[in-house]
Structures are given as structure tokens and as C-alpha cells.
Amino acid sequence: MTNSLSNLQAVLNELKNAMKDFREQGNTYTLYVEKTGLSESEQIELLETLGKGNITIRFDETDQPVEWFESEFSGIWIGIYKNGRDDAIVHTIEVGRYPAVAGAFNEDIIEAEEELQKYIDAADL
């Protein structure tokens, strides 16, 4: 049991250091839960320790939907990536203002600008 606690403590310290680095330097951080070396029960304990906050982001317009929720600790986001059968296949923990993949990409913003301009032109605004 002691080894389990020290493994969990090491990951929590890694996240704490990532939060400090983000706050001071603006560097985001992503941890893939299944690649931490933690056992399945330790992974569950990690996710339970981080808890679930009040903000949830869903991305459903794909064959592999993703849901992120902010943990009980502001700036730490839990990501659940699913397959086409809605089974969770990857869990991530991200440190940042919001999950990086949930942000708008330049290509999407360019397309949105063009669409908005078409609306403006059509409306004679």
C-alpha cells in the first residue's frame, strides 16, 4: 500500500509542478493516465482524488467523442476520449486554462470569418 501511495503522490506532485510552470511560464501540460505506470486501481484513485468540478466540455462531432471536465482544482482538466462504441479508451489530465484540443484552430477561425462575412454581405450590414 505504501508503494501505491508514493506512486500517486509522485503523479500529484508532477501535476502541482505543472500548475506552477503554467502559472509562471504559460506552459500547458498533458499527462496520459494509462501511460503513468500506475496500476488500474491507482489510476482510479488518482481520478477520484482530482474529483469533478462544475465545467464540462463535450466534443461530439466525431466518431471518437471527447468529454473534458475541470477537476476540483482549477486549471486541471480530465479528458475522456471514447471509441465509436462509447467506451472510454484514453484518459488525459491537462493543466491549462482549458483543454488544448477544445480550443479553436486557426483553420476553423478562418472558415468562421469567411462564413460571418457571407452573412454580413447577405444581410447588407
C-alpha angles and dihedrals in degrees: 000000000000091000090051091053093046090051091051092045090052092054092046090051089049089055092046090052090047090053091052091048090049093049094047102033105017093240114150121213135205126197121189104217095207090054097052094091090241118138118247091260091049090050090053091047090050093052092045091049091053090048128187125290130196103274124082128178121194129193108191103156094098141065087252108047122200132206125192127187129183111245123230085273113075111240096025113104127189115212124199114193114194136196127231090277090057092250116144107247104167133024121198133186113207129189112209144086089283135346109291094225090054092060123097115264121224091247090055092047091051090050091047091051090052092048092048090050090052089053092048091049093048092048092048091232 
